[in-house]
């Protein structure tokens, strides 16, 4: 007689607590290993976007030069009689930037035409004069247009967290290796800065007698985010002190990316507006190396100063040379003898970095290969 055996109950075996903790630990280790790689890949993509922006800016400047036979001047535009900061919205003393002049060459022709036409601004309830628009730091509607080609995604200020009431910019044009002539009253002195860009005077490409591959055109610049940080900020220092020895400005560098000294309580203008031609906003000089402090003679965008190229990229900044090539400039680049006073002629005393900033300083060579 066939006898059936009773079926044994089948029990599913789950993870023990120890096994579960081990699996969680392994997942945590893998995430810890992968996260830096993901962040590095994202930063590499942002850095590439910055390089592409600089390439576009370089091309736009060359296209402008092809059309006008000179590069746009650092600051330019109409001078309207009686215009001032407090009593008129009209453009005072030629304060439009070279970036504004280059708008038609980066597919922003309609915006440029709107500014030139002096169209009424509903926010102000009145029209403005033609050929210039209002002051480049006033909240005029066309100046509030954010232009992606002027913003580096690595900068938090480019994503809308900056403190500017205008449309900011992450790039600046080279004025040379000196502070002289960079004050906002620069009607005469700065028309022949040692760099490629000066007030009112547009230079021909032939002005780069040191060689187009040895002359910087444009580099990165950070946007002001808050008090006390090197990125986007500056220390107030007498111009005589800066002129005598840029080391005085370099020594304002504090720990963990901070800047120490007499910090201005107002007029935080670094990268404040692409439309503005003030050197503090859209200019830099090749004195202190990239990502070092900046200093100005006072609280105000019209001040003379050491305006240093800087970025949120590790180790330096991207820059476009006059020949259109984009290079990464290390913050450890040779800066020569920073104890020497700012130059007025001849080769730069500030090493390779200073030499790259001059258009016709007569220095040999270029970036180390």
Buried (B, 14 or more C-beta within 10 A) or exposed (E): EEEEEEEEEEEEEEEEEEEEEEEEEEEEEEEEEEEEEEEEEEBEEBBEBBBEBBBBBBBBBBBBBEEEEBBBBBBBBBBBEEBEEEEBBBBBBBBBBBBBBBBBBBEBEEBBEBBBBBBEBEEBEEEBBEEBBBBBBBBBBBBBBEBEBBBBBBBBBBEEEBBBEBBBBBBBBBBBBBBBBBBBEBBEBBBEBBBBBBBBBBBEBEBBEBBBBBBBBBBBBBBBBEEEBBBBBBBBBBBEBBBBBBBBBBBBBBEEEBBBBEBBEEBBBBBBBBBBBBBBBBBBBBBBBBBBBBBBBBBBBBBBBBBBBBBBBEEBBBBBBBBBBBBBBBBEBEBBEBEBBBBEEEBBBBBBBBBBBBBBBEBEEBBEE
